Amino acid sequence: MAALFDLDGVVFDTERQYTVYWQQVGLRYHPTLTDFAQRIKGRTLVEIFQAYFDGQMEAQAEISRGLVDFESRMHYDYIPGVEAFLDELRRHGVPRAVVTSSNRAKMACVYRARPELTTHFDAILVAEDLGRSKPHPDGYLRAAERLGVAPERCVVFEDSFTGLEAGRRAGGAVVGLATTNPAEAIADRCDRVIDDFRTFTVGDMVSLLQTINRR
């Protein structure tokens, strides 16, 4: 058994901050797309540029500079209960990995703010490691391989629609965090919905895997 985590909206309470930044980008460059910030969740910066700023090199450079500055000033507060849950996983010998669409430049900001993050996980896979990003399952499949655990023995923790789909396609159990989208919006995309990690345990992971493996 292994636990695979998205980063933003799952380990860190950052999605609302990103929504502010990307909504401002959307208003400037794509004012007709009122849900721009929602559309780009779970995508790498390269994919965002390909989809919405193809060939617009000046815009890409400006957005990149703005994002680096924004991420350097962000608050990387933990989702309630996640540190205790990660400690419980470690005590039970359950391997843990992060699978995030964030690139190495952003992760440098994360490590400066939270240098202890690397002690919580056995592997951290970032945008440059993923191949195809979410909703493709590549990142979660690679993380399972890195940890030496079959994908169907993994529990994926996600918050975005694209991330939940990636977890499902990877073949294990999927727990949806109602941090970015309402619980009712993600309920049919995962095997269980939680608000945070304060009441979720290793025993819950075991029960969830047993349930889906009986299907």
trRosetta pair geometry for C-beta under 8 A, 3 or more apart (Angstrom, degrees):
i j d omega theta_ij theta_ji phi_ij phi_ji
1 94 5.7 -42 102 -129 98 102
1 149 6.8 -5 134 -150 3 140
1 153 5.3 -117 -92 167 46 95
1 154 7.4 144 -160 -95 50 36
1 155 7.4 16 -170 -7 95 98
1 205 6.6 112 178 137 135 120
1 206 7.1 -48 -97 -92 164 71
1 209 6.4 -111 -114 -33 112 167
2 94 6.5 159 -117 -180 38 80
2 95 4.6 -28 -120 73 100 93
2 96 7.1 -179 -168 -80 79 32
2 97 7.0 18 167 6 121 101
2 143 7.9 -177 133 134 139 96
2 144 6.4 160 62 -120 144 70
2 147 4.8 101 -121 118 153 155
2 149 4.0 168 -16 46 125 163
2 153 6.6 74 13 112 82 88
2 154 4.7 -27 69 -109 92 85
2 155 7.5 -170 91 26 47 67
3 89 5.5 -72 14 -128 143 149
3 94 5.8 56 -8 142 104 120
3 95 7.5 -177 30 94 69 47
3 96 5.0 -12 69 -111 99 78
3 97 7.6 168 91 28 55 61
3 154 7.3 162 -90 -160 17 75
3 155 5.5 -19 -113 66 66 96
3 157 6.9 18 -176 -13 93 113
3 205 6.8 -65 -84 -121 104 150
4 96 7.8 173 -83 -157 34 50
4 97 5.2 -12 -117 67 74 95
4 98 7.9 143 -165 -106 59 15
4 99 5.7 15 179 -3 105 117
4 140 5.5 98 144 -135 160 89
4 143 5.1 112 -124 108 120 145
4 144 7.0 -51 -62 -62 138 77
4 154 5.3 26 -8 178 116 124
4 155 7.0 176 27 85 75 44
4 156 4.9 -27 75 -106 106 68
4 157 7.0 178 88 19 51 73
4 167 7.6 172 87 -116 119 98
4 170 8.0 -70 66 116 159 167
4 172 7.7 113 23 55 123 151
5 10 5.2 178 -171 127 90 131
5 11 5.6 80 152 -51 136 105
5 96 7.0 12 -3 -173 112 94
5 97 7.1 180 27 92 74 45
5 98 5.2 -39 76 -107 93 63
5 99 7.1 156 77 23 39 71
5 121 7.7 -113 39 -99 119 124
5 156 7.9 168 -80 -159 27 52
5 157 4.8 -10 -113 59 70 112
6 9 6.6 -12 109 68 124 91
6 10 4.3 114 72 4 85 145
6 11 7.5 -155 99 -4 52 88
6 98 7.5 56 -165 -159 11 73
6 99 6.4 -48 -91 74 51 76
6 100 6.2 107 -161 -95 58 71
6 156 7.9 57 -27 178 86 88
6 157 6.5 -128 20 99 78 70
6 158 4.8 83 -13 -115 130 65
6 159 6.3 -126 73 14 143 84
6 160 7.3 -178 -160 16 169 95
6 163 5.0 1 -75 -152 146 149
7 10 6.4 102 78 53 2 100
7 11 5.2 -43 -146 35 50 117
7 12 6.2 7 163 20 76 102
7 98 5.4 50 -72 -166 94 120
7 100 3.8 5 -1 -92 122 132
7 102 6.0 -52 58 3 149 128
7 110 7.7 -40 -175 -116 139 157
8 11 7.7 -32 -58 49 21 80
8 12 5.8 -37 -111 69 50 98
8 14 4.6 -77 -138 68 94 112
8 15 5.5 124 154 -68 97 75
8 18 6.5 41 -180 -17 148 144
8 100 7.0 99 -2 -140 83 114
8 102 7.0 121 -24 -49 113 118
8 159 7.8 -105 107 46 61 132
9 12 7.6 0 -12 77 27 60
9 13 7.4 66 -106 -123 36 39
9 14 6.8 -90 -43 55 58 69
9 15 3.9 41 -75 -41 104 128
9 79 7.7 52 166 -73 26 127
9 159 3.6 -115 134 51 124 157
9 160 6.7 103 66 -39 158 84
9 177 6.2 157 147 89 84 130
9 179 4.7 166 -165 90 79 123
9 180 4.6 -8 -139 -43 142 115
10 79 6.4 -75 162 -16 21 152
10 82 7.6 118 148 -109 57 142
10 157 5.1 132 -159 125 127 102
10 158 6.4 -49 -76 -115 136 24
10 159 5.4 -154 -60 -21 84 107
10 177 5.3 172 -106 4 70 152
10 179 7.3 -171 -73 31 41 143
11 78 6.8 -56 168 -135 62 74
11 79 6.3 -143 -171 9 12 108
11 82 5.6 159 -135 165 54 158
11 98 6.8 -31 -24 -111 149 116
11 117 7.9 77 157 -137 144 109
12 76 4.9 -51 -136 -159 137 74
12 77 6.6 116 -157 66 76 41
12 78 6.4 -64 -104 -103 55 38
12 79 6.8 -136 -97 -27 5 81
12 110 7.7 -122 -38 -129 156 110
12 114 7.9 -140 -85 -17 122 157
13 16 7.4 -2 163 18 81 103
13 77 4.8 -31 45 82 108 97
13 78 7.1 43 -7 114 93 14
13 79 5.4 135 -57 -81 86 62
13 179 6.7 -127 -121 -165 77 132
14 17 5.1 -58 -166 40 64 116
14 18 6.0 62 140 -22 86 102
14 74 6.1 38 -136 174 112 135
14 75 7.6 -175 -101 79 81 61
14 76 6.5 -11 -69 -113 120 59
14 77 7.9 157 -60 41 70 70
15 18 5.6 -54 -148 38 37 111
15 19 6.3 46 152 -28 67 101
15 41 7.5 31 -144 -126 109 121
15 159 6.7 -114 -53 112 153 147
15 160 8.0 178 -120 -66 135 97
15 179 6.3 123 25 125 135 100
15 180 4.5 -77 149 -96 166 102
16 19 5.5 -44 -148 27 35 118
16 20 7.0 41 152 -22 61 97
17 20 5.9 -50 -161 27 35 113
17 21 7.0 29 148 -13 65 104
17 70 7.9 160 156 167 103 106
17 74 5.4 113 142 -135 157 104
17 75 7.0 174 -66 40 150 80
18 21 5.6 -56 -151 38 40 109
18 22 5.9 20 160 -6 75 111
18 37 7.3 147 126 -162 77 107
18 41 7.9 113 113 -104 134 84
19 22 6.3 -63 -138 47 26 98
19 23 5.8 30 162 -24 64 113
19 37 4.6 86 -144 162 64 148
19 38 7.9 26 -123 -61 100 63
20 23 6.1 -58 -143 35 21 110
20 24 6.7 22 156 -18 58 106
21 24 6.0 -64 -162 33 29 110
21 25 6.6 27 147 -17 66 105
21 37 8.0 125 71 -116 57 113
21 66 7.4 160 -161 138 108 107
21 67 6.9 100 166 -108 143 71
21 70 5.0 71 -106 -166 139 164
22 25 5.1 -45 -147 35 43 116
22 26 6.2 48 152 -22 68 102
22 36 6.3 -151 149 118 93 94
22 37 4.0 129 93 -113 108 81
22 40 5.8 -144 -160 55 147 132
23 26 5.5 -49 -147 36 34 115
23 27 6.4 38 153 -22 64 102
23 36 6.5 140 -115 67 47 100
23 37 4.4 -33 -61 -40 76 130
24 27 5.7 -49 -146 33 32 112
24 28 6.6 26 156 -15 62 107
25 28 6.0 -64 -154 38 30 107
25 29 6.1 -17 168 18 69 114
25 36 7.0 -141 88 129 84 138
25 63 5.9 61 -128 -123 128 110
25 66 7.6 162 -81 91 104 145
26 29 6.7 -77 -130 54 23 81
26 30 5.1 -54 -154 64 67 94
26 31 7.3 127 145 -89 68 33
26 33 5.6 -105 -161 85 113 100
26 34 7.8 117 141 -132 134 16
26 36 2.7 163 -110 55 139 155
26 37 6.1 -104 -11 -39 138 70
27 31 5.6 43 -157 -105 46 77
27 36 7.8 -144 -34 29 50 142
28 31 7.5 138 6 -61 3 88
29 52 7.3 95 118 153 128 110
29 53 7.1 -16 172 -89 154 102
29 59 6.2 94 -110 -155 136 136
30 33 4.2 0 137 24 117 116
30 36 5.4 135 79 -94 120 134
30 52 6.3 -63 -45 -162 143 119
33 36 4.3 90 112 -69 111 90
33 39 6.7 -45 175 -1 128 148
35 38 4.4 -42 177 42 94 119
35 39 5.8 106 116 -34 87 93
36 39 5.6 -56 -149 30 33 115
36 40 6.7 14 164 -10 67 108
36 52 7.9 92 -148 -130 106 158
37 40 6.6 -67 -151 37 28 99
37 41 7.3 48 151 -48 60 93
38 41 6.0 -35 -160 -6 38 116
40 43 5.1 -90 -168 42 64 121
40 48 5.0 40 -143 -110 121 113
40 51 7.9 178 -105 69 87 135
40 52 7.5 -58 -83 -4 116 144
41 160 4.3 -164 139 -132 119 136
41 161 7.2 92 85 30 120 82
41 162 6.4 171 102 20 78 113
41 163 7.9 -73 141 -13 97 102
41 180 7.0 129 -148 175 154 149
42 101 5.9 129 -173 -18 36 149
42 133 7.0 153 151 148 73 109
42 134 4.3 -83 177 88 111 123
42 135 7.0 44 139 -59 144 63
42 160 4.4 -163 -50 103 112 149
42 161 7.3 -115 -8 64 147 60
42 162 3.3 178 93 70 159 126
42 163 5.0 -148 -110 -41 122 81
42 166 7.6 -178 -167 -12 129 129
43 47 4.3 -121 -174 88 105 123
43 48 5.2 130 111 -57 125 81
43 51 7.4 -48 -168 10 160 141
43 101 6.2 131 113 -173 12 155
43 133 6.0 112 -138 102 46 145
43 134 7.5 -118 -75 68 43 80
43 162 7.0 39 -50 69 70 175
44 47 4.7 94 55 8 78 101
44 48 7.1 -138 97 -6 42 86
44 101 4.9 -138 -75 -170 64 97
44 103 6.9 87 -155 -59 98 95
44 127 4.3 116 -122 -143 118 124
44 130 7.4 -170 -58 49 130 138
44 133 4.7 -169 -19 -56 99 153
45 48 5.5 -51 -147 34 36 114
45 49 6.4 35 154 -18 66 104
45 64 7.1 86 180 -102 142 87
45 67 7.2 173 -110 91 131 172
45 103 6.1 -51 13 -21 120 128
45 127 7.2 1 17 -139 83 171
46 49 5.9 -58 -153 37 29 110
46 50 6.4 28 152 -18 65 108
46 127 7.4 146 9 167 106 131
47 50 5.5 -52 -143 37 35 112
47 51 6.1 26 160 -15 67 110
47 133 5.9 -111 -18 35 149 135
48 51 6.1 -63 -145 41 26 105
48 52 6.0 -32 177 31 65 112
48 53 7.2 26 131 15 73 107
49 52 7.1 -83 -126 57 17 73
49 53 4.7 -59 -145 64 61 106
49 54 7.0 116 149 -77 65 47
49 60 5.1 49 -130 -116 124 115
49 63 7.8 176 -88 71 94 140
50 53 7.9 -3 -16 57 13 65
50 54 5.7 42 -156 -85 40 95
51 54 7.4 144 21 -41 5 100
53 56 4.3 -94 -172 53 80 117
53 59 5.1 -140 -148 99 123 122
53 60 5.3 151 129 -70 136 85
53 63 7.1 -131 -59 8 170 149
56 59 3.9 -3 140 33 117 120
56 60 6.0 138 95 -25 74 87
57 60 5.5 -53 -144 36 32 114
57 61 6.3 32 158 -20 65 104
58 61 5.9 -54 -149 35 30 109
58 62 6.4 26 154 -16 64 107
59 62 5.8 -58 -147 38 31 109
59 63 6.1 29 157 -17 67 108
60 63 5.9 -57 -144 39 28 108
60 64 6.2 29 156 -21 64 109
61 64 5.7 -55 -147 36 29 113
61 65 6.4 28 156 -17 64 106
62 65 5.9 -54 -149 36 30 109
62 66 6.3 29 154 -17 64 109
63 66 5.7 -57 -147 40 30 112
63 67 6.1 31 155 -23 66 107
64 67 5.8 -55 -145 34 28 110
64 68 6.5 30 157 -19 63 104
65 68 5.9 -53 -150 33 30 110
65 69 6.5 26 155 -13 64 108
66 69 5.8 -60 -151 40 31 109
66 70 6.0 32 153 -22 67 110
67 70 5.5 -53 -142 37 32 113
67 71 6.1 27 160 -16 67 107
67 106 7.8 -50 148 -83 106 105
68 71 6.1 -57 -144 39 26 106
68 72 6.4 28 155 -23 61 108
68 105 6.3 -54 -109 152 101 128
68 106 8.0 -125 -109 -80 59 65
69 72 5.8 -57 -151 32 29 113
69 73 6.8 7 157 -3 63 111
70 73 6.3 -78 -158 45 29 98
70 74 6.5 48 148 -51 68 97
71 74 5.4 -29 -143 -3 40 122
71 105 7.9 104 75 124 150 86
71 106 5.1 -94 -164 -129 162 83
71 109 4.7 152 138 42 99 169
72 109 5.2 -123 -94 -118 52 123
74 109 7.1 72 38 145 105 134
74 113 7.8 -73 83 -50 80 164
76 110 6.0 129 -108 -131 155 71
76 113 4.5 117 25 114 130 142
76 114 5.3 -107 111 -26 139 120
78 82 5.2 -143 179 53 105 113
78 83 5.5 7 -178 -34 166 101
79 82 4.6 75 67 -27 91 126
79 177 7.0 -42 -146 -154 157 145
79 179 6.5 -69 -118 -88 121 151
79 196 5.3 -170 164 -139 96 95
79 197 6.3 91 113 0 107 103
80 196 4.2 28 66 164 93 157
80 197 6.8 -174 102 43 57 74
80 198 5.4 -17 133 -48 104 109
81 84 5.6 -63 -159 45 56 109
81 85 5.7 56 147 -25 84 108
81 196 5.1 123 28 136 117 101
81 197 3.4 -164 107 83 108 78
81 198 3.6 -140 -66 -67 139 53
81 199 7.5 -60 -126 -5 164 42
81 200 7.1 111 135 35 139 88
82 85 5.5 -57 -145 39 34 113
82 86 6.2 36 157 -21 68 105
82 196 7.4 -94 -42 -176 83 87
82 197 4.7 117 -77 18 53 147
83 86 5.8 -53 -147 36 30 111
83 87 6.5 32 152 -19 63 105
83 120 7.4 -91 -127 -108 66 133
84 87 5.6 -53 -151 36 33 114
84 88 6.4 36 150 -21 65 103
84 197 7.2 171 62 117 88 114
84 198 7.9 56 54 -117 132 52
85 88 5.5 -51 -150 34 34 113
85 89 6.5 38 151 -20 65 101
85 197 4.2 -84 -23 172 144 134
85 200 6.2 15 -110 85 136 93
85 201 7.6 -140 -123 -108 89 35
86 89 5.6 -48 -149 33 34 114
86 90 6.5 35 152 -19 64 104
86 96 6.3 74 -141 -135 88 171
86 120 4.6 -3 167 -159 150 106
86 121 7.8 -61 -149 -63 126 67
87 90 5.7 -54 -150 36 33 112
87 91 6.4 34 153 -20 66 104
88 91 5.7 -53 -148 34 33 111
88 92 6.4 18 157 -6 65 110
88 201 6.7 -89 148 -147 160 69
88 202 5.5 -146 140 -30 111 108
89 92 6.1 -69 -150 46 29 101
89 94 4.2 -86 -165 68 83 114
89 96 5.5 88 122 -62 144 122
89 202 6.3 157 -91 -87 59 107
90 93 7.6 41 -178 -71 32 24
90 94 7.4 -85 -63 51 23 72
90 96 7.3 -54 -67 -4 77 130
90 120 7.8 -111 -49 -148 128 50
92 202 5.0 93 4 -131 165 167
94 202 6.4 -173 -21 -127 147 116
94 205 7.5 63 -136 93 160 161
95 122 4.9 -45 -157 17 90 153
95 123 8.0 29 171 6 109 99
95 147 4.2 153 123 -157 145 120
95 148 7.6 101 1 48 168 85
95 149 6.4 -171 54 -25 127 130
96 120 6.8 -73 104 146 144 70
96 121 4.9 -110 109 -123 98 65
96 122 5.7 126 56 6 60 89
97 121 5.9 98 -116 -168 30 111
97 122 6.1 -57 -72 64 75 83
97 123 4.2 -10 -117 68 104 96
97 124 7.0 -174 -161 -79 68 33
97 125 6.6 30 171 -2 114 100
97 143 4.1 171 109 -165 152 115
97 146 6.5 108 -103 78 149 123
97 147 5.8 -119 -33 -49 125 123
98 121 5.3 -40 -15 -118 93 166
98 123 7.4 -153 34 104 63 59
98 124 4.5 9 52 -126 112 75
98 125 6.6 -169 94 34 64 63
98 143 8.0 -154 74 -118 23 138
99 125 4.9 0 -113 65 65 113
99 130 7.3 102 -167 -102 91 107
99 139 4.1 126 -168 146 120 117
99 140 5.5 -89 -19 -76 176 61
99 142 7.8 132 -114 65 117 94
99 143 5.0 -90 -66 -41 114 143
100 107 7.7 136 80 -79 138 108
100 124 7.6 -11 16 -172 110 85
100 125 7.1 158 27 88 62 63
100 126 5.8 -18 73 -117 93 59
100 127 7.3 -57 110 -45 69 68
101 127 5.3 51 -172 -88 47 94
101 130 7.2 -20 -105 -19 60 163
101 133 5.2 61 -114 -151 107 129
101 134 6.4 -91 -59 21 119 104
102 106 4.3 -109 -171 84 104 136
102 107 5.7 126 123 -55 117 83
102 110 7.4 68 139 -27 158 138
102 126 5.8 -67 87 -144 71 95
102 127 6.2 -136 92 -28 21 101
103 106 5.4 99 56 12 65 99
103 107 7.1 -126 108 -4 35 94
103 126 6.1 98 -141 160 25 117
103 127 4.3 -44 -85 36 67 131
103 128 6.3 77 -141 -30 79 92
104 107 5.4 -56 -143 39 36 113
104 108 6.6 50 153 -31 66 94
104 126 5.7 121 -68 106 63 158
104 127 7.7 -113 -21 45 63 92
104 128 6.0 -10 -28 2 106 132
105 108 5.8 -44 -158 19 32 115
105 109 7.6 31 145 -14 58 97
106 109 5.7 -53 -166 31 43 112
106 110 6.6 43 140 -20 70 103
107 110 5.0 -47 -148 34 45 118
107 111 6.2 44 154 -20 72 101
107 124 7.5 132 -143 144 141 133
107 126 5.5 -75 -36 -99 143 143
108 111 5.9 -52 -145 37 31 108
108 112 6.6 34 153 -20 62 104
109 112 5.8 -55 -152 33 31 112
109 113 6.5 19 155 -9 65 109
110 113 6.0 -67 -151 44 29 103
110 114 5.9 -36 172 42 70 103
110 117 6.4 -3 147 -5 105 164
111 114 6.8 -76 -120 70 24 63
111 115 5.8 56 -180 -104 68 57
111 117 6.5 -109 -102 39 63 121
111 118 7.3 28 -120 -31 104 107
112 115 7.2 12 -129 -62 15 86
114 117 4.5 71 120 -41 109 105
115 118 7.5 -38 174 16 52 100
116 119 5.2 -51 -171 30 68 116
116 120 6.9 70 138 -28 81 98
117 120 5.8 -57 -163 25 42 113
117 121 7.1 -5 159 11 72 109
117 124 7.6 60 134 -85 108 147
118 121 6.7 -80 -147 51 35 87
118 124 6.9 -81 -110 -16 73 136
121 124 5.5 95 98 -62 143 86
122 146 7.9 163 115 127 100 103
122 147 6.2 94 89 -108 135 94
123 143 6.1 171 94 -141 130 80
123 146 4.7 93 -110 127 170 138
123 147 6.3 -125 9 -63 131 85
125 129 4.3 -125 -158 92 83 139
125 130 6.3 111 153 -74 111 75
125 139 5.6 165 114 -158 137 93
125 142 6.2 125 -119 98 157 118
125 143 5.5 -116 -1 -77 139 95
125 146 7.3 180 -58 -4 117 157
126 129 5.5 92 51 11 54 105
126 130 7.5 -102 112 -29 29 97
127 130 5.9 -54 -151 10 33 119
127 133 6.8 -14 -135 -90 80 120
129 139 7.3 88 101 -122 90 86
129 142 6.8 -175 149 121 98 153
130 133 5.3 59 115 -92 147 63
130 138 5.6 104 174 98 73 112
130 139 4.2 -24 -129 -78 100 100
130 142 7.2 -162 -127 28 45 144
131 136 7.5 -97 102 111 97 139
131 138 4.3 -108 68 167 117 155
131 139 7.6 -163 41 -60 84 63
131 142 7.4 149 5 -41 114 138
132 136 3.8 12 114 55 118 163
132 138 4.8 122 55 -4 81 141
133 136 6.5 101 82 40 24 101
133 138 7.7 -69 -80 51 16 115
133 139 7.1 27 -133 -32 49 124
133 162 8.0 26 132 151 91 133
134 139 6.8 -49 -52 22 83 129
134 160 7.4 104 120 84 146 120
134 162 4.3 112 132 139 103 100
134 163 5.0 -5 -163 -87 161 52
134 165 7.1 126 -174 67 91 89
134 166 3.9 -76 -125 -40 91 143
135 161 7.8 -42 -83 124 117 71
135 162 4.3 -116 -62 -157 82 73
135 163 7.6 -111 -104 -49 64 18
135 165 3.8 -8 -148 90 120 124
135 166 4.9 -150 -156 -55 45 78
135 169 7.0 96 158 3 85 139
136 139 7.8 105 96 0 82 81
136 166 6.3 19 78 -114 27 97
136 169 7.2 -91 -158 91 32 150
137 140 5.2 -64 -170 50 76 107
137 141 5.3 76 130 -27 95 105
137 151 8.0 50 164 -148 131 145
137 166 5.1 155 -95 -166 53 68
137 167 7.5 144 -119 -74 92 12
137 169 4.0 -140 -48 100 120 100
137 170 4.0 172 -158 -70 121 71
137 171 7.6 70 -164 -9 159 78
138 141 5.8 -64 -146 39 27 109
138 142 6.1 24 160 -17 67 109
139 142 5.8 -57 -148 38 28 109
139 143 6.3 29 154 -20 64 106
139 166 6.8 13 46 173 102 140
140 143 5.5 -48 -143 34 34 113
140 144 6.4 38 155 -20 64 102
140 151 7.0 86 132 -134 96 106
140 154 7.1 167 179 111 103 152
140 156 5.8 -17 -128 -99 140 129
140 166 5.9 143 -7 146 123 98
140 167 6.1 138 -77 -104 164 54
140 170 3.8 -56 100 -91 131 154
140 172 7.7 -132 163 21 129 116
141 144 5.8 -51 -150 34 31 112
141 145 6.5 31 151 -17 63 106
141 151 5.8 -25 -112 -85 69 132
141 170 5.6 -158 -57 -133 74 93
142 145 5.6 -55 -149 38 34 112
142 146 6.2 38 151 -24 67 105
143 146 5.4 -51 -146 34 33 115
143 147 6.4 20 157 -9 65 108
143 154 7.8 111 99 -139 103 155
144 147 6.0 -64 -148 44 29 102
144 149 5.3 -99 -159 78 78 79
144 150 6.8 -5 172 153 126 13
144 151 4.5 -163 18 -84 179 65
144 153 7.9 127 -147 60 117 80
144 154 5.2 -97 -98 -43 111 146
144 170 7.2 150 -20 179 134 120
144 172 7.7 172 -87 -37 136 133
145 148 7.4 35 -177 -73 32 34
149 153 5.2 -118 174 85 99 114
149 154 5.9 119 113 -68 122 92
150 153 4.7 79 65 8 87 107
150 154 7.6 -149 97 -19 48 88
151 154 5.6 -54 -157 18 41 119
151 170 5.1 -140 -165 162 123 85
151 171 4.4 71 119 62 118 114
151 172 5.4 -128 161 -41 66 97
152 171 4.9 -61 -76 136 75 107
152 172 5.5 172 -133 -91 25 66
152 213 7.1 102 161 -96 110 95
153 172 6.7 -60 53 -115 18 112
153 209 6.6 43 -143 -149 51 139
154 170 7.0 -50 73 129 130 126
154 172 3.9 -93 71 -77 74 166
154 173 7.5 -160 101 35 47 70
155 172 6.0 -135 -79 145 29 125
155 173 4.7 -21 -112 73 77 103
155 174 7.5 170 -162 -85 61 21
155 175 6.1 31 174 -10 105 109
155 205 5.0 -111 -14 -143 159 100
155 208 6.3 74 -109 88 124 133
155 209 6.6 -94 -62 -61 101 99
156 163 8.0 -167 157 162 119 88
156 166 7.7 -154 -177 100 157 81
156 167 3.3 -166 94 -133 152 117
156 170 6.3 110 -49 51 143 138
156 172 5.8 127 -16 75 94 115
156 173 7.1 -179 23 90 71 49
156 174 4.9 -20 67 -111 102 71
156 175 7.0 -178 88 27 49 69
157 175 5.0 -18 -106 70 70 105
157 177 6.4 53 178 -35 89 109
158 163 3.6 -174 -157 129 124 112
158 164 4.8 -176 98 -72 133 58
158 166 7.3 154 -99 57 155 96
158 167 5.1 -143 -11 -24 137 136
158 174 6.4 -29 26 -162 113 101
158 175 7.5 141 25 77 63 55
158 176 6.3 -35 77 -111 76 59
158 177 6.9 -156 101 15 26 91
158 190 7.3 -167 59 -92 100 129
159 163 6.4 32 48 62 48 142
159 164 7.8 -114 85 -48 7 96
159 176 6.8 109 -110 -166 38 67
159 177 4.3 -46 -86 67 93 100
159 178 7.7 179 -136 -73 89 10
159 179 5.0 -50 -128 52 140 98
159 180 4.3 102 150 11 116 116
159 181 7.0 154 170 17 76 85
159 186 7.7 -75 -161 -93 43 163
160 163 4.3 90 57 9 88 106
160 164 6.8 -153 89 -8 44 85
160 180 5.9 -22 -79 83 65 158
160 181 7.4 112 -120 -14 38 116
161 164 5.9 -54 -146 35 28 110
161 165 6.5 27 155 -17 62 106
161 181 7.0 71 -49 -32 84 158
161 186 7.3 -139 -89 -104 66 90
161 189 6.7 -98 -135 -136 66 169
162 165 5.8 -56 -151 37 32 111
162 166 6.4 36 150 -22 65 105
163 166 5.5 -51 -148 34 34 114
163 167 6.5 36 153 -19 65 103
164 167 5.7 -52 -151 35 33 113
164 168 6.5 34 152 -19 64 104
164 174 5.9 99 -152 171 73 141
164 176 5.7 12 -104 -98 125 104
164 186 6.1 -173 -69 -153 161 105
164 189 4.3 57 136 141 143 119
164 190 5.4 -88 -147 -61 116 99
165 168 5.6 -52 -148 36 34 113
165 169 6.2 28 156 -15 67 109
165 189 6.9 -58 -62 -162 66 113
166 169 5.9 -60 -145 41 29 107
166 170 6.4 37 152 -30 63 104
167 170 5.6 -52 -152 25 32 115
167 172 7.0 -72 -177 64 81 89
167 174 4.0 117 121 -108 129 113
167 190 7.3 21 85 -111 135 92
168 174 5.5 -44 -66 -28 68 150
168 189 7.1 -105 -40 -179 136 68
168 190 7.5 -125 -65 -97 101 52
172 209 7.5 -33 -167 -111 90 93
172 212 7.7 99 176 92 43 153
173 191 5.0 -66 -160 33 85 154
173 192 7.8 17 171 10 110 101
173 205 7.7 160 73 -154 142 66
173 208 4.7 114 -174 139 160 110
173 209 5.4 -113 -17 -84 135 60
173 211 7.8 81 -107 63 129 94
173 212 5.0 -177 -86 4 93 149
174 189 7.5 -78 114 133 143 67
174 190 4.2 -118 112 -135 103 83
174 191 5.3 126 56 5 65 91
174 192 8.0 174 97 32 52 65
175 190 6.2 90 -140 175 11 132
175 191 6.8 -52 -75 62 52 87
175 192 5.1 -21 -118 71 78 95
175 193 7.6 152 -169 -98 63 22
175 194 6.1 2 178 8 111 110
175 200 7.4 86 -164 -144 154 152
175 208 7.2 -28 -67 -145 101 170
176 183 7.7 133 106 -135 117 61
176 186 4.2 180 178 137 153 130
176 187 7.4 -136 54 -86 149 32
176 189 6.4 90 -77 82 141 93
176 190 3.6 -178 -29 13 106 158
176 192 7.1 -173 26 92 75 43
176 193 4.7 -28 72 -106 103 73
176 194 7.4 156 80 24 51 62
177 180 7.4 67 97 7 92 85
177 193 7.9 153 -93 -157 12 65
177 194 6.3 -31 -107 73 58 80
177 195 7.6 56 -159 -177 66 15
177 196 7.2 54 -146 -97 102 40
178 181 6.8 -88 -140 84 61 56
178 182 6.2 12 -157 -168 108 27
178 183 4.1 -26 -97 -71 146 74
178 186 6.6 -162 -92 38 75 127
178 193 5.6 53 -43 -179 108 108
178 194 7.1 -157 8 91 90 30
178 195 5.4 -43 56 -105 107 54
179 195 7.7 110 -66 -172 71 50
179 196 7.4 84 -74 -83 108 75
181 185 4.4 -103 162 83 114 131
181 186 5.2 118 89 -40 121 109
182 185 4.7 94 62 0 81 106
182 186 7.5 175 87 3 44 87
183 186 6.6 -79 -152 47 30 92
183 187 6.1 52 156 -59 70 98
183 193 4.7 112 -148 153 93 150
183 195 7.5 -46 -70 -77 119 75
184 187 5.7 -26 -137 -8 33 122
186 189 5.0 -74 -162 47 62 114
186 190 5.9 16 154 6 96 115
186 193 6.1 131 89 -105 102 116
187 190 7.2 -90 -150 48 22 84
187 193 5.5 -56 -99 -32 70 138
190 193 6.3 118 74 -69 124 71
191 208 5.9 113 119 -163 134 109
191 211 7.4 146 -175 90 127 123
191 212 6.0 -55 -114 -67 150 122
192 204 7.8 -149 116 170 172 113
192 208 6.1 -86 -9 -111 134 128
194 197 7.0 72 131 -83 142 42
194 199 7.4 -162 -147 65 116 88
194 200 5.3 -12 -121 -56 164 130
197 200 5.0 -79 -145 45 59 110
200 204 5.2 -99 -158 57 69 154
200 205 7.9 78 169 -45 97 82
201 204 4.9 113 55 0 68 97
201 205 7.4 -120 106 -1 48 84
202 205 5.4 -48 -156 30 42 116
202 206 6.6 43 148 -20 68 101
203 206 5.6 -50 -149 34 36 112
203 207 6.4 35 154 -17 66 105
204 207 5.7 -54 -146 38 33 111
204 208 6.2 35 155 -23 65 107
205 208 5.7 -57 -148 35 29 112
205 209 6.5 25 157 -15 65 106
206 209 6.0 -58 -150 37 29 107
206 210 6.4 29 153 -18 64 108
207 210 5.7 -56 -149 37 31 112
207 211 6.3 34 153 -23 65 105
208 211 5.7 -53 -150 32 31 113
208 212 6.6 17 159 -8 66 105
209 212 6.3 -59 -144 41 31 100
209 213 6.0 27 159 -17 66 115
210 213 5.9 -62 -142 41 26 109
210 214 6.6 28 158 -23 62 107
211 214 6.1 -62 -157 29 28 109
211 215 7.6 42 147 -39 59 92
212 215 5.7 -29 -164 -4 45 119
